[in-house]
Amino acid sequence: MGKLSIVVCLFCLLVAAVPQGALAKGHGPDFGGGVKAYKMLFSEEQNKQLDVLVDNFRKDIAPFRKAMIQQHQELRAMMKDASVSESALKAQVMKGAETVSRMVVKRAEMLRAVRKIATPEQLAKVDAFEAKERQDRAKWMQRWEKMQNEG
């Protein structure tokens, strides 16, 4: 069952790669990839373009999001059913992973389009902001892991 656990963890990581704030009304608290940072740096005209990109992104991923939720519910039910084989579980995980990978590709397309409307100065500021956020997150994770190891 060890390989299956790895596959399930991979699926969960892929699900986590798609920020839920991206699906909420507005741009979310972070929206992943620094879109909130763009919003704060952009001019009124750039923000109009950003809003169109984000709205289109939401429309594009809506069917994938619904499928992901359904697949995750099916997976949970299968995990509780002792009669479900490991190969059936793996197939379900791979089905979900494919859906999540499509969402990640759509997100990358949207972020690339956002970066095209930013100036070089804005890109530099956003990139620095994102680097600091990753650094802060890594420090937090180190503290959390240390607490887990101590307790």
DSSP file with accessible surface (Angstrom, degrees, kcal/mol):
  #  RESIDUE AA STRUCTURE BP1 BP2  ACC     N-H-->O    O-->H-N    N-H-->O    O-->H-N    TCO  KAPPA ALPHA  PHI   PSI    X-CA   Y-CA   Z-CA
    1    1 A M     >        0   0  143      0, 0.0     4,-2.0     0, 0.0     5,-0.2   0.000 360.0 360.0 360.0  -7.3    0.0    0.0    0.0
    2    2 A G  H  >  +     0   0   51      1,-0.2     4,-1.8     2,-0.2     5,-0.1   0.904 360.0  49.9 -61.1 -43.0    3.1    2.3    0.2
    3    3 A K  H  > S+     0   0  154      1,-0.2     4,-2.2     2,-0.2    -1,-0.2   0.899 109.2  52.6 -64.8 -38.8    3.0    3.2   -3.5
    4    4 A L  H  > S+     0   0    6      1,-0.2     4,-2.8     2,-0.2     5,-0.2   0.910 105.9  53.8 -63.3 -40.3   -0.7    4.0   -3.3
    5    5 A S  H  X S+     0   0   66     -4,-2.0     4,-2.5     1,-0.2    -1,-0.2   0.906 108.4  50.0 -60.7 -39.8    0.0    6.3   -0.4
    6    6 A I  H  X S+     0   0  121     -4,-1.8     4,-2.5     2,-0.2    -1,-0.2   0.927 111.0  48.7 -64.4 -43.3    2.6    8.1   -2.5
    7    7 A V  H  X S+     0   0   31     -4,-2.2     4,-2.5     2,-0.2    -2,-0.2   0.922 111.6  49.1 -64.2 -42.6    0.1    8.5   -5.4
    8    8 A V  H  X S+     0   0   27     -4,-2.8     4,-2.5     2,-0.2    -1,-0.2   0.929 111.3  49.9 -63.6 -42.0   -2.6    9.8   -3.1
    9    9 A C  H  X S+     0   0   77     -4,-2.5     4,-2.6    -5,-0.2    -2,-0.2   0.917 109.3  52.0 -62.5 -41.0   -0.1   12.3   -1.6
   10   10 A L  H  X S+     0   0   88     -4,-2.5     4,-2.4     2,-0.2    -2,-0.2   0.936 109.4  49.8 -60.0 -45.1    0.8   13.4   -5.2
   11   11 A F  H  X S+     0   0    3     -4,-2.5     4,-2.4     1,-0.2    -2,-0.2   0.936 110.7  49.3 -59.6 -45.5   -2.8   13.9   -6.0
   12   12 A C  H  X S+     0   0   60     -4,-2.5     4,-2.3     1,-0.2    -1,-0.2   0.897 110.0  51.4 -63.2 -39.1   -3.3   16.0   -2.8
   13   13 A L  H  X S+     0   0  122     -4,-2.6     4,-1.2     2,-0.2    -1,-0.2   0.903 109.3  50.2 -64.2 -40.6   -0.3   18.1   -3.6
   14   14 A L  H  X S+     0   0   46     -4,-2.4     4,-0.6     2,-0.2     3,-0.4   0.907 109.0  51.6 -64.3 -40.1   -1.6   18.8   -7.1
   15   15 A V  H >< S+     0   0   25     -4,-2.4     3,-1.3     1,-0.2    -2,-0.2   0.924 108.4  52.0 -60.8 -41.5   -4.9   19.8   -5.7
   16   16 A A  H 3< S+     0   0   77     -4,-2.3    -1,-0.2     1,-0.3    -2,-0.2   0.764  96.2  70.4 -67.4 -22.4   -3.1   22.2   -3.4
   17   17 A A  H 3< S+     0   0   45     -4,-1.2    -1,-0.3    -3,-0.4    -2,-0.2   0.718  85.8  73.2 -68.8 -20.1   -1.3   23.7   -6.4
   18   18 A V  S << S-     0   0    2     -3,-1.3     2,-0.1    -4,-0.6    -1,-0.1  -0.845  90.9-131.6 -97.1 107.6   -4.5   25.3   -7.6
   19   19 A P    >   -     0   0   24      0, 0.0     3,-0.9     0, 0.0     4,-0.3  -0.372   5.8-149.6 -65.3 130.4   -5.2   28.1   -5.2
   20   20 A Q  G >> S+     0   0   91      1,-0.2     3,-1.6     2,-0.2     4,-0.6   0.807  95.8  67.0 -69.5 -27.6   -8.7   28.2   -3.9
   21   21 A G  G >4 S+     0   0   17      1,-0.3     3,-0.7     2,-0.2    -1,-0.2   0.811  91.0  64.8 -60.6 -26.3   -8.5   32.0   -3.7
   22   22 A A  G <4 S+     0   0    1     -3,-0.9    -1,-0.3     1,-0.2    -2,-0.2   0.726 102.2  48.6 -67.7 -19.8   -8.4   32.0   -7.4
   23   23 A L  G <4 S+     0   0   34     -3,-1.6    -1,-0.2    -4,-0.3    -2,-0.2   0.573  95.8  89.8 -97.6  -9.8  -11.9   30.5   -7.5
   24   24 A A  S << S-     0   0   46     -3,-0.7     2,-0.1    -4,-0.6    34,-0.1  -0.364  92.4 -84.8 -85.3 164.4  -13.4   33.0   -5.1
   25   25 A K  S    S+     0   0  190     -2,-0.1     3,-0.5     2,-0.1    -1,-0.1  -0.441 104.4  15.3 -66.2 140.1  -15.1   36.3   -6.0
   26   26 A G  S    S-     0   0   37      1,-0.2    -2,-0.0    -2,-0.1     0, 0.0  -0.421 117.9 -61.5  82.2-168.5  -12.5   39.0   -6.2
   27   27 A H  S    S-     0   0   26      1,-0.2    -1,-0.2    -2,-0.1     9,-0.2   0.380  75.1-126.0 -97.9   6.6   -8.9   38.0   -6.5
   28   28 A G        -     0   0   23     -3,-0.5    -1,-0.2     1,-0.2    -6,-0.0   0.045  38.9 -63.7  75.3 172.1   -8.7   36.2   -3.2
   29   29 A P  S    S-     0   0  108      0, 0.0    -1,-0.2     0, 0.0    -2,-0.0   0.840 127.8 -10.4 -67.1 -30.3   -6.2   36.9   -0.4
   30   30 A D  S    S-     0   0   54     -3,-0.1     6,-1.2     6,-0.1     5,-0.4   0.560  71.2-156.7-135.1 -39.8   -3.2   35.9   -2.5
   31   31 A F        -     0   0    3      4,-0.2    -3,-0.1     3,-0.1     4,-0.0   0.525  52.0 -99.4  64.6   6.3   -4.7   34.3   -5.6
   32   32 A G  S >  S+     0   0   11      1,-0.1     3,-1.3     2,-0.1     4,-0.1   0.390 105.9  49.6  64.7 150.2   -1.4   32.5   -5.9
   33   33 A G  T 3  S-     0   0   24      1,-0.2    -1,-0.1     2,-0.1    97,-0.1   0.631 124.7 -77.6  63.8  11.1    1.4   33.6   -8.2
   34   34 A G  T 3> S+     0   0    2     -4,-0.2     4,-2.1     3,-0.1    -1,-0.2   0.744  82.8 145.0  77.3  22.3    1.2   37.2   -6.9
   35   35 A V  H <> S+     0   0    0     -3,-1.3     4,-2.6    -5,-0.4    -4,-0.2   0.895  74.9  54.6 -63.6 -34.0   -1.9   38.3   -8.8
   36   36 A K  H  > S+     0   0   95     -6,-1.2     4,-2.1     1,-0.2    -1,-0.2   0.917 105.8  52.7 -63.8 -38.4   -2.9   40.4   -5.8
   37   37 A A  H  > S+     0   0    5     -7,-0.3     4,-1.6     1,-0.2    -2,-0.2   0.910 108.7  49.7 -62.9 -40.1    0.5   42.1   -6.0
   38   38 A Y  H  X S+     0   0    2     -4,-2.1     4,-2.5     1,-0.2     3,-0.3   0.939 107.5  54.6 -61.2 -45.8   -0.2   42.8   -9.7
   39   39 A K  H  < S+     0   0   60     -4,-2.6    -2,-0.2     1,-0.2    -1,-0.2   0.885 109.4  47.3 -55.8 -40.8   -3.6   44.3   -8.8
   40   40 A M  H  < S+     0   0  130     -4,-2.1    -1,-0.2     1,-0.2    -2,-0.2   0.812 118.5  40.5 -72.3 -29.3   -2.0   46.6   -6.3
   41   41 A L  H  < S+     0   0   60     -4,-1.6    -2,-0.2    -3,-0.3    -1,-0.2   0.701  96.3  97.1 -91.0 -22.2    0.8   47.7   -8.8
   42   42 A F  S  < S-     0   0   13     -4,-2.5    76,-0.1    -5,-0.2     2,-0.0  -0.323  71.9-119.7 -74.9 153.6   -1.3   48.0  -11.9
   43   43 A S     >  -     0   0   59      1,-0.1     4,-2.7    -2,-0.1     5,-0.2  -0.232  39.8 -95.2 -75.0 173.3   -2.9   51.1  -13.4
   44   44 A E  H  > S+     0   0  147      1,-0.2     4,-1.8     2,-0.2     5,-0.1   0.919 127.6  48.3 -59.4 -43.4   -6.6   51.3  -13.8
   45   45 A E  H  > S+     0   0  107      1,-0.2     4,-1.8     2,-0.2    -1,-0.2   0.918 111.6  48.9 -65.2 -43.0   -6.3   50.2  -17.5
   46   46 A Q  H  > S+     0   0   24      1,-0.2     4,-2.7     2,-0.2    -1,-0.2   0.899 109.0  53.8 -63.2 -38.6   -4.1   47.2  -16.5
   47   47 A N  H  X S+     0   0   26     -4,-2.7     4,-2.7     2,-0.2    -1,-0.2   0.860 104.9  54.1 -66.0 -33.9   -6.5   46.3  -13.8
   48   48 A K  H  X S+     0   0  111     -4,-1.8     4,-1.8     2,-0.2    -1,-0.2   0.927 110.9  45.9 -62.7 -43.4   -9.4   46.2  -16.3
   49   49 A Q  H  X S+     0   0   75     -4,-1.8     4,-2.3     2,-0.2    -2,-0.2   0.903 112.0  51.8 -64.5 -41.3   -7.3   43.8  -18.4
   50   50 A L  H  X S+     0   0    0     -4,-2.7     4,-2.9     1,-0.2     5,-0.2   0.919 106.7  53.2 -61.3 -44.0   -6.4   41.7  -15.3
   51   51 A D  H  X S+     0   0   58     -4,-2.7     4,-2.7     1,-0.2    -1,-0.2   0.901 109.0  49.3 -59.5 -40.2  -10.1   41.5  -14.4
   52   52 A V  H  X S+     0   0   83     -4,-1.8     4,-2.6     2,-0.2    -1,-0.2   0.935 111.9  48.5 -64.5 -44.6  -10.9   40.1  -17.8
   53   53 A L  H  X S+     0   0   42     -4,-2.3     4,-2.4     2,-0.2    -2,-0.2   0.920 113.5  46.5 -60.9 -44.8   -8.1   37.6  -17.6
   54   54 A V  H  X S+     0   0    0     -4,-2.9     4,-2.7     2,-0.2    -2,-0.2   0.922 112.3  49.9 -66.6 -43.0   -9.2   36.4  -14.1
   55   55 A D  H  X S+     0   0   69     -4,-2.7     4,-2.0    -5,-0.2    -2,-0.2   0.923 112.3  47.6 -61.5 -43.3  -12.9   36.2  -15.2
   56   56 A N  H  X S+     0   0   74     -4,-2.6     4,-2.7     2,-0.2    -1,-0.2   0.899 110.2  53.2 -63.4 -39.0  -12.0   34.1  -18.2
   57   57 A F  H  X S+     0   0    4     -4,-2.4     4,-2.4     2,-0.2     5,-0.2   0.937 107.6  50.4 -61.2 -46.3   -9.8   31.9  -16.1
   58   58 A R  H  X S+     0   0   43     -4,-2.7     4,-1.2     1,-0.2    -1,-0.2   0.911 112.6  46.8 -58.9 -42.9  -12.6   31.2  -13.7
   59   59 A K  H  < S+     0   0  147     -4,-2.0    -1,-0.2     1,-0.2    -2,-0.2   0.901 111.9  51.6 -64.9 -41.7  -14.9   30.3  -16.6
   60   60 A D  H  < S+     0   0   77     -4,-2.7     4,-0.4     1,-0.2    -2,-0.2   0.857 116.0  38.7 -63.9 -38.9  -12.2   28.1  -18.1
   61   61 A I  H  X S+     0   0    0     -4,-2.4     4,-3.0     1,-0.2     5,-0.2   0.594  89.1  93.4 -92.3  -8.0  -11.5   26.1  -15.0
   62   62 A A  H  X S+     0   0   41     -4,-1.2     4,-2.4     1,-0.2     5,-0.2   0.910  89.2  44.6 -53.0 -48.2  -15.1   25.8  -13.7
   63   63 A P  H  > S+     0   0   81      0, 0.0     4,-2.2     0, 0.0    -1,-0.2   0.895 114.5  49.9 -66.2 -33.8  -15.8   22.5  -15.4
   64   64 A F  H  > S+     0   0   46     -4,-0.4     4,-2.7     2,-0.2    -2,-0.2   0.894 109.7  51.2 -67.8 -39.6  -12.4   21.1  -14.2
   65   65 A R  H  X S+     0   0   87     -4,-3.0     4,-2.4     2,-0.2     5,-0.2   0.932 110.5  48.3 -64.0 -43.7  -13.1   22.3  -10.6
   66   66 A K  H  X S+     0   0  158     -4,-2.4     4,-2.3    -5,-0.2    -2,-0.2   0.922 113.2  48.0 -61.9 -43.5  -16.4   20.5  -10.6
   67   67 A A  H  X S+     0   0   36     -4,-2.2     4,-3.0     2,-0.2     5,-0.2   0.907 109.9  53.0 -62.8 -41.2  -14.8   17.4  -12.0
   68   68 A M  H  X S+     0   0   10     -4,-2.7     4,-2.5     2,-0.2    -2,-0.2   0.923 109.4  48.2 -61.5 -44.3  -12.0   17.6   -9.4
   69   69 A I  H  X S+     0   0   67     -4,-2.4     4,-2.3     2,-0.2    -1,-0.2   0.940 113.7  47.1 -62.3 -45.7  -14.5   17.8   -6.6
   70   70 A Q  H  X S+     0   0  105     -4,-2.3     4,-2.4     1,-0.2    -2,-0.2   0.928 113.0  48.7 -61.3 -45.7  -16.5   14.8   -7.9
   71   71 A Q  H  X S+     0   0   17     -4,-3.0     4,-2.5     1,-0.2    -1,-0.2   0.886 110.4  51.2 -64.2 -37.8  -13.4   12.8   -8.4
   72   72 A H  H  X S+     0   0   45     -4,-2.5     4,-2.5    -5,-0.2    -1,-0.2   0.910 109.9  49.7 -66.9 -40.1  -12.1   13.5   -4.9
   73   73 A Q  H  X S+     0   0  109     -4,-2.3     4,-2.1     1,-0.2    -2,-0.2   0.917 111.5  49.2 -63.7 -41.4  -15.5   12.5   -3.5
   74   74 A E  H  X S+     0   0   63     -4,-2.4     4,-2.6     1,-0.2    -2,-0.2   0.908 110.1  51.5 -63.0 -42.1  -15.3    9.2   -5.5
   75   75 A L  H  X S+     0   0    4     -4,-2.5     4,-2.4     2,-0.2    -2,-0.2   0.925 108.4  50.7 -61.7 -44.8  -11.8    8.6   -4.3
   76   76 A R  H  X S+     0   0  134     -4,-2.5     4,-1.1     1,-0.2    -1,-0.2   0.920 111.7  47.8 -59.9 -42.5  -12.8    9.1   -0.6
   77   77 A A  H  X S+     0   0   61     -4,-2.1     4,-0.9     1,-0.2     3,-0.5   0.916 111.6  50.4 -64.7 -41.2  -15.7    6.6   -1.0
   78   78 A M  H >< S+     0   0   37     -4,-2.6     3,-0.6     1,-0.2     6,-0.3   0.872 104.5  57.9 -64.5 -36.6  -13.4    4.1   -2.7
   79   79 A M  H 3< S+     0   0  104     -4,-2.4    -1,-0.2     1,-0.2    -2,-0.2   0.807 107.4  47.7 -65.7 -28.1  -10.8    4.4    0.0
   80   80 A K  H 3< S+     0   0  179     -4,-1.1     2,-0.8    -3,-0.5    -1,-0.2   0.669  93.9  87.8 -83.7 -17.3  -13.4    3.3    2.6
   81   81 A D    X<  -     0   0   78     -4,-0.9     3,-1.7    -3,-0.6    -1,-0.1  -0.744  61.4-162.1 -91.2 110.3  -14.6    0.4    0.5
   82   82 A A  T 3  S+     0   0  107     -2,-0.8    -1,-0.2     1,-0.3    -4,-0.0   0.711  87.4  63.7 -64.7 -19.5  -12.5   -2.7    1.3
   83   83 A S  T 3  S+     0   0   99      2,-0.1     2,-0.4    -3,-0.0    -1,-0.3   0.615  79.4 100.2 -82.8  -8.8  -13.7   -4.4   -1.9
   84   84 A V  S <  S-     0   0   36     -3,-1.7     2,-0.0    -6,-0.3     5,-0.0  -0.623  73.4-129.6 -80.9 129.4  -12.0   -1.7   -4.1
   85   85 A S     >  -     0   0   59     -2,-0.4     4,-2.1     1,-0.1     5,-0.1  -0.293  15.6-115.6 -76.1 161.5   -8.7   -2.9   -5.5
   86   86 A E  H  > S+     0   0   73      1,-0.2     4,-2.8     2,-0.2     5,-0.2   0.889 117.3  54.7 -62.3 -38.6   -5.4   -1.0   -5.3
   87   87 A S  H  > S+     0   0   86      1,-0.2     4,-2.3     2,-0.2    -1,-0.2   0.878 106.9  50.3 -66.1 -35.7   -5.4   -0.7   -9.1
   88   88 A A  H  > S+     0   0   34      2,-0.2     4,-2.1     1,-0.2    -1,-0.2   0.900 111.0  49.6 -67.2 -39.2   -8.9    0.9   -9.1
   89   89 A L  H  X S+     0   0   13     -4,-2.1     4,-2.6     2,-0.2    -2,-0.2   0.934 111.1  49.0 -62.6 -45.4   -7.7    3.4   -6.4
   90   90 A K  H  X S+     0   0   68     -4,-2.8     4,-2.7     1,-0.2    -2,-0.2   0.908 109.5  52.3 -61.4 -41.2   -4.6    4.2   -8.5
   91   91 A A  H  X S+     0   0   63     -4,-2.3     4,-2.0     1,-0.2    -1,-0.2   0.907 110.3  48.3 -62.0 -40.8   -6.8    4.7  -11.6
   92   92 A Q  H  X S+     0   0   20     -4,-2.1     4,-2.2     2,-0.2    -2,-0.2   0.909 111.3  49.9 -66.6 -41.5   -9.1    7.1   -9.7
   93   93 A V  H  X S+     0   0    1     -4,-2.6     4,-2.8     1,-0.2    -2,-0.2   0.932 110.9  49.5 -62.4 -42.9   -6.1    9.1   -8.3
   94   94 A M  H  X S+     0   0  104     -4,-2.7     4,-2.2     1,-0.2    -1,-0.2   0.874 107.8  54.3 -65.9 -35.7   -4.6    9.3  -11.8
   95   95 A K  H  X S+     0   0  105     -4,-2.0     4,-1.7     2,-0.2    -1,-0.2   0.935 112.1  44.2 -61.2 -46.0   -8.0   10.5  -13.2
   96   96 A G  H  X S+     0   0    0     -4,-2.2     4,-2.6     1,-0.2    -2,-0.2   0.894 110.6  54.4 -65.9 -39.8   -8.0   13.3  -10.5
   97   97 A A  H  X S+     0   0   10     -4,-2.8     4,-2.7     1,-0.2    -1,-0.2   0.888 106.1  52.7 -63.3 -37.0   -4.4   14.1  -11.2
   98   98 A E  H  X S+     0   0   92     -4,-2.2     4,-1.9     2,-0.2    -1,-0.2   0.921 109.8  48.5 -64.2 -42.3   -5.1   14.6  -14.9
   99   99 A T  H  X S+     0   0   10     -4,-1.7     4,-1.8     2,-0.2    -2,-0.2   0.938 112.9  47.5 -63.1 -46.1   -7.9   17.0  -14.0
  100  100 A V  H  X S+     0   0    0     -4,-2.6     4,-2.5     1,-0.2    -2,-0.2   0.911 108.3  55.1 -63.5 -39.1   -5.7   19.0  -11.6
  101  101 A S  H  X S+     0   0   42     -4,-2.7     4,-2.3     1,-0.2    -1,-0.2   0.897 106.1  51.9 -64.0 -35.7   -2.9   19.1  -14.2
  102  102 A R  H  X S+     0   0  126     -4,-1.9     4,-2.2     1,-0.2    -1,-0.2   0.900 109.7  49.8 -65.0 -37.9   -5.3   20.7  -16.7
  103  103 A M  H  X S+     0   0    1     -4,-1.8     4,-2.4     2,-0.2    -2,-0.2   0.904 109.5  50.9 -66.0 -40.5   -6.2   23.3  -14.1
  104  104 A V  H  X S+     0   0   48     -4,-2.5     4,-2.6     2,-0.2    -2,-0.2   0.916 109.6  50.5 -65.0 -39.9   -2.5   24.0  -13.4
  105  105 A V  H  X S+     0   0   81     -4,-2.3     4,-2.5     2,-0.2    -2,-0.2   0.932 110.4  49.5 -63.8 -43.0   -1.9   24.5  -17.1
  106  106 A K  H  X S+     0   0   60     -4,-2.2     4,-2.3     1,-0.2    -1,-0.2   0.911 110.8  50.6 -61.3 -41.2   -4.8   26.9  -17.4
  107  107 A R  H  X S+     0   0   46     -4,-2.4     4,-2.9     2,-0.2    -2,-0.2   0.921 109.2  50.6 -63.4 -42.3   -3.5   28.8  -14.4
  108  108 A A  H  X S+     0   0   31     -4,-2.6     4,-2.5     1,-0.2    -2,-0.2   0.918 109.2  51.6 -62.5 -41.0   -0.1   29.0  -16.0
  109  109 A E  H  X S+     0   0   94     -4,-2.5     4,-1.9     2,-0.2    -1,-0.2   0.922 111.8  47.0 -60.5 -43.6   -1.6   30.4  -19.2
  110  110 A M  H  X S+     0   0   12     -4,-2.3     4,-2.4     2,-0.2    -2,-0.2   0.939 111.9  49.2 -65.5 -45.3   -3.5   33.0  -17.2
  111  111 A L  H  X S+     0   0   29     -4,-2.9     4,-2.5     1,-0.2    -1,-0.2   0.889 109.6  52.3 -63.9 -36.2   -0.4   34.1  -15.2
  112  112 A R  H  X S+     0   0  169     -4,-2.5     4,-1.3    -5,-0.2    -1,-0.2   0.901 109.7  49.4 -65.2 -39.0    1.7   34.3  -18.4
  113  113 A A  H  X S+     0   0   28     -4,-1.9     4,-0.8     2,-0.2    -2,-0.2   0.897 110.1  51.2 -65.6 -38.7   -1.0   36.6  -19.9
  114  114 A V  H >X S+     0   0    0     -4,-2.4     3,-1.1     1,-0.2     4,-0.6   0.932 107.4  52.9 -63.2 -44.1   -1.0   38.7  -16.7
  115  115 A R  H >< S+     0   0   82     -4,-2.5     3,-0.7     1,-0.3    -1,-0.2   0.814 100.8  62.5 -63.8 -27.3    2.8   39.1  -16.9
  116  116 A K  H 3< S+     0   0  180     -4,-1.3    -1,-0.3     1,-0.2    -2,-0.2   0.791 103.4  48.2 -68.6 -26.9    2.5   40.3  -20.5
  117  117 A I  H << S+     0   0   37     -3,-1.1    -1,-0.2    -4,-0.8     2,-0.2   0.558  96.2  92.2 -91.1  -5.7    0.5   43.3  -19.4
  118  118 A A  S << S-     0   0   13     -3,-0.7   -76,-0.0    -4,-0.6   -80,-0.0  -0.564  76.8-121.8 -86.2 150.1    3.0   44.2  -16.7
  119  119 A T     >  -     0   0   52     -2,-0.2     4,-2.7     1,-0.1     5,-0.2  -0.456  30.6-106.0 -79.9 162.4    5.9   46.6  -17.1
  120  120 A P  H  > S+     0   0   98      0, 0.0     4,-2.2     0, 0.0     5,-0.1   0.888 123.0  52.2 -57.1 -36.4    9.4   45.4  -16.4
  121  121 A E  H  > S+     0   0  128      2,-0.2     4,-2.0     1,-0.2     5,-0.2   0.906 109.7  48.0 -66.6 -42.4    9.4   47.4  -13.2
  122  122 A Q  H  > S+     0   0   23      2,-0.2     4,-2.6     1,-0.2     5,-0.2   0.912 110.5  52.1 -64.3 -41.3    6.2   45.9  -12.1
  123  123 A L  H  X S+     0   0   39     -4,-2.7     4,-2.9     1,-0.2     5,-0.2   0.910 108.0  51.5 -61.0 -41.9    7.5   42.4  -12.9
  124  124 A A  H  X S+     0   0   62     -4,-2.2     4,-2.2    -5,-0.2    -1,-0.2   0.919 111.7  46.9 -62.4 -42.6   10.6   43.0  -10.8
  125  125 A K  H  X S+     0   0  134     -4,-2.0     4,-2.4     2,-0.2    -2,-0.2   0.916 114.3  46.6 -66.2 -43.0    8.5   44.2   -7.8
  126  126 A V  H  X S+     0   0    0     -4,-2.6     4,-3.0     2,-0.2     5,-0.2   0.926 111.6  51.1 -65.6 -43.7    6.1   41.2   -8.1
  127  127 A D  H  X S+     0   0   61     -4,-2.9     4,-2.3    -5,-0.2    -1,-0.2   0.910 111.4  47.9 -61.1 -40.5    9.0   38.7   -8.5
  128  128 A A  H  X S+     0   0   64     -4,-2.2     4,-2.3    -5,-0.2    -1,-0.2   0.920 111.9  50.3 -65.7 -41.4   10.7   40.2   -5.4
  129  129 A F  H  X S+     0   0   79     -4,-2.4     4,-2.4     1,-0.2    -2,-0.2   0.932 111.8  47.6 -60.9 -46.0    7.4   40.0   -3.4
  130  130 A E  H  X S+     0   0   33     -4,-3.0     4,-2.6     1,-0.2    -1,-0.2   0.893 109.7  52.9 -64.4 -39.8    6.9   36.3   -4.5
  131  131 A A  H  X S+     0   0   45     -4,-2.3     4,-2.3    -5,-0.2    -1,-0.2   0.920 110.4  47.8 -62.1 -42.7   10.5   35.5   -3.5
  132  132 A K  H  X S+     0   0  113     -4,-2.3     4,-2.9     2,-0.2    -2,-0.2   0.919 110.9  51.3 -64.7 -41.4   10.0   36.9   -0.1
  133  133 A E  H  X S+     0   0   60     -4,-2.4     4,-2.6     2,-0.2    -2,-0.2   0.916 110.6  48.2 -61.9 -42.6    6.7   35.1    0.3
  134  134 A R  H  X S+     0   0  138     -4,-2.6     4,-2.4     2,-0.2    -1,-0.2   0.911 112.4  49.7 -63.4 -40.8    8.4   31.8   -0.6
  135  135 A Q  H  X S+     0   0  112     -4,-2.3     4,-2.3     2,-0.2    -2,-0.2   0.932 112.0  47.2 -63.4 -45.7   11.2   32.5    1.8
  136  136 A D  H  X S+     0   0   63     -4,-2.9     4,-2.3     1,-0.2    -2,-0.2   0.903 112.2  50.5 -62.7 -41.7    8.7   33.3    4.6
  137  137 A R  H  X S+     0   0  133     -4,-2.6     4,-2.6    -5,-0.2    -1,-0.2   0.905 109.1  51.3 -63.5 -40.9    6.7   30.1    3.8
  138  138 A A  H  X S+     0   0   48     -4,-2.4     4,-2.3     2,-0.2    -2,-0.2   0.913 110.1  49.3 -63.8 -40.9    9.9   28.0    3.9
  139  139 A K  H  X S+     0   0  101     -4,-2.3     4,-2.3     2,-0.2    -2,-0.2   0.918 111.1  49.7 -63.8 -42.7   10.8   29.5    7.3
  140  140 A W  H  X S+     0   0  136     -4,-2.3     4,-2.6     1,-0.2    -2,-0.2   0.925 110.3  50.4 -61.6 -43.4    7.3   28.8    8.7
  141  141 A M  H  X S+     0   0   72     -4,-2.6     4,-2.9     1,-0.2     5,-0.2   0.895 108.7  52.2 -63.0 -39.0    7.5   25.2    7.4
  142  142 A Q  H  X S+     0   0  129     -4,-2.3     4,-2.3     2,-0.2    -1,-0.2   0.926 111.0  47.0 -63.0 -43.0   10.9   24.7    9.1
  143  143 A R  H  X S+     0   0  146     -4,-2.3     4,-2.3     2,-0.2    -2,-0.2   0.915 113.1  49.3 -64.1 -42.0    9.4   25.9   12.4
  144  144 A W  H  X S+     0   0  107     -4,-2.6     4,-2.2     2,-0.2    -2,-0.2   0.932 111.5  48.3 -63.9 -44.8    6.4   23.7   12.0
  145  145 A E  H  X S+     0   0  101     -4,-2.9     4,-2.3     2,-0.2    -1,-0.2   0.894 110.3  52.5 -62.9 -39.4    8.5   20.6   11.1
  146  146 A K  H  X S+     0   0  132     -4,-2.3     4,-1.8    -5,-0.2    -1,-0.2   0.929 109.5  48.6 -62.6 -42.7   10.7   21.3   14.1
  147  147 A M  H  X S+     0   0  116     -4,-2.3     4,-1.8     1,-0.2    -2,-0.2   0.898 110.9  51.4 -63.9 -38.1    7.7   21.5   16.4
  148  148 A Q  H  < S+     0   0  105     -4,-2.2    -1,-0.2     1,-0.2    -2,-0.2   0.888 110.6  48.2 -66.5 -38.7    6.4   18.2   14.9
  149  149 A N  H  < S+     0   0  141     -4,-2.3    -1,-0.2     1,-0.2    -2,-0.2   0.790 113.1  48.0 -71.8 -30.8    9.8   16.5   15.6
  150  150 A E  H  <        0   0  137     -4,-1.8    -1,-0.2    -5,-0.2    -2,-0.2   0.788 360.0 360.0 -78.7 -30.5    9.9   17.8   19.2
  151  151 A G     <        0   0  102     -4,-1.8    -3,-0.1    -5,-0.2    -2,-0.1   0.540 360.0 360.0 -94.7 360.0    6.4   16.8   20.1
